[in-house]
Amino acid sequence: MAEVELLAITPDAETLIELAGRTCYLSHDRSEPGSEQKFIGMLLRHGHLSVLEHAYATFRVKGGSRSFTHQIVRHRLASFSQQSQRYVRETDFDYVTPPTIAKNPEAHVRFQEVMDEIRKAYGELQDLGIPKQDARFVLPNAVTSEIVISANLREWRHIFSVRCEPPAQWEIRTICIQMLQQLQKVAPTVFSDFVIDEDKMVAFIDQSA
Ligand SMILES: Cc1cc2nc3c(=O)[nH]c(=O)nc-3n(C[C@H](O)[C@H](O)[C@H](O)COP(=O)(O)OP(=O)(O)OC[C@H]3O[C@@H](n4cnc5c(N)ncnc54)[C@H](O)[C@@H]3O)c2cc1C
């Protein structure tokens, strides 16, 4: 399972969002301890989500596949730094085994055989003087790739809304749910309307919240 670590979040994120949002109404005098919950709840209900862009969160994901990273980097409003296959040698690469393959003994054996063969071919290409940036052409989607992702909290909400729902692919769904769980601890109101079903590993926005 991929390792998901919240590296950073804007300090006092919800207080900052309230402060920024109250500027629209010049209602700073109504700010008091705990008032950010009601205020941010109002922003969510009204779809006034641009105010959430004042706060950022950064995650590091280790052990996700290149299949996962290829999907997450499609989110254009986020920023990424990813392990390079041009500079990092992949001779002993780790890989992700999809659960459907892991629980099918015959498929699992075949899958492992192919991974071993790719490792061997990658090493042989290196021995033949092929540079890493070209030897990597034989690497599979399953190869793991470390990535750091930064986005504002509005974009994180958008990412979770499309990547945690049932149509999303299982790996990105599982990783995004881990990120959502961590953000619900540190910015609980901003993500309060997301409901997580851990049994099915899905999450969705509760429209009635
Ligand atoms: C279930 C699922 C299946 C998918 N299948 C495929 C597939 O088969 N093939 C494929 O290529 N991709 C696929 N994708 C990826 C998808 O097409 C998007 O590229 C990806 O989800 C990023 O979404 P986004 O553009 O909404 O978000 P972001 O890039 O994160 O942008 C956030 C929001 O900003 C706004 N925005 C950003 N850029 C622009 C812009 N240039 N113009 C106007 N508004 C903008 C939009 O409102 C957008 O929703 C799939 C995604 C999902 C969730």
The ligand as a Gaussian input file, in Angstrom:
#p B3LYP/6-31G(d) Opt

LIG

0 1
 C      -13.084000       8.415000     -13.808000
 C      -12.108000       9.152000     -14.682000
 C      -11.764000       8.632000     -15.917000
 C      -10.872000       9.322000     -16.747000
 N      -10.547000       8.773000     -17.947000
 C       -9.716000       9.443000     -18.782000
 C       -9.385000       8.930000     -20.081000
 O       -9.829000       7.877000     -20.477000
 N       -8.543000       9.640000     -20.853000
 C       -8.035000      10.847000     -20.472000
 O       -7.296000      11.467000     -21.229000
 N       -8.302000      11.345000     -19.248000
 C       -9.125000      10.695000     -18.402000
 N       -9.407000      11.205000     -17.160000
 C       -8.750000      12.448000     -16.746000
 C       -9.674000      13.665000     -16.937000
 O      -10.028000      13.813000     -18.287000
 C       -9.006000      14.952000     -16.439000
 O       -7.861000      15.232000     -17.234000
 C       -8.544000      14.876000     -15.007000
 O       -9.545000      14.279000     -14.219000
 C       -8.286000      16.296000     -14.506000
 O       -9.547000      16.880000     -14.277000
 P       -9.887000      18.374000     -14.461000
 O       -9.486000      18.856000     -15.791000
 O      -11.335000      18.584000     -14.062000
 O       -9.066000      19.001000     -13.252000
 P       -7.864000      20.000000     -13.061000
 O       -6.885000      19.979000     -14.146000
 O       -7.438000      19.641000     -11.687000
 O       -8.563000      21.404000     -13.081000
 C       -9.479000      21.781000     -12.039000
 C      -10.611000      22.569000     -12.652000
 O      -10.078000      23.790000     -13.165000
 C      -10.767000      24.146000     -14.344000
 N       -9.815000      24.152000     -15.448000
 C       -8.534000      23.714000     -15.431000
 N       -7.959000      23.921000     -16.612000
 C       -8.890000      24.505000     -17.401000
 C       -8.904000      24.957000     -18.736000
 N       -7.848000      24.841000     -19.532000
 N      -10.032000      25.498000     -19.208000
 C      -11.132000      25.630000     -18.447000
 N      -11.205000      25.203000     -17.160000
 C      -10.083000      24.666000     -16.655000
 C      -11.866000      23.094000     -14.565000
 O      -13.044000      23.525000     -13.937000
 C      -11.300000      21.890000     -13.836000
 O      -12.291000      20.962000     -13.433000
 C      -10.298000      10.547000     -16.323000
 C      -10.646000      11.060000     -15.071000
 C      -11.536000      10.378000     -14.258000
 C      -11.875000      10.964000     -12.903000

